[in-house]
Structure formats: structure tokens, C-alpha cells
């Protein structure tokens, strides 16, 4: 996996976590609904899983 793809995934995680932090601070005044929050949580989980599994697969190819 190229460094640019890794950085894009890391950036998407940071942005999603920032939105969730803002949602937590704003509470009921947050513009996010429950479906948007769930989507952010899913995207964080999915992207973190991708980051954790792909480098190992790539390392196996190099060995």
C-alpha cells in the first residue's frame, strides 16, 4: 500500500474523530443525527481495521 493511501485513511480517521468530538461537546445542539454518528463510528472502525491488516499482508509479500 502506498504512503498516500495510508495518509488519506489516517486523515479520514482524524476528521471523523474530530466530528465526533464536536458532536460530544455540542450535545443536543449538534447538527449530526444518530445515523450520521453511527456512520462516522463505522468508518473509523473499518478504516482502522484496514490500516491494521494491510501492512501485515504487505510485509508477508516482501519476505
C-alpha positions, 0 to 999 in steps of 0.5 A: 500500500502506498504512503498516500493511501495510508495518509488519506485513511489516517486523515479520514480517521482524524476528521471523523474523530474530530466530528465526533468530538464536536458532536460530544461537546455540542450535545443536543445542539449538534447538527449530526443525527444518530445515523450520521454518528453511527456512520462516522463510528463505522468508518473509523472502525473499518478504516482502522481495521484496514490500516491494521491488516494491510501492512501485515499482508504487505510485509508477508509479500516482501519476505 
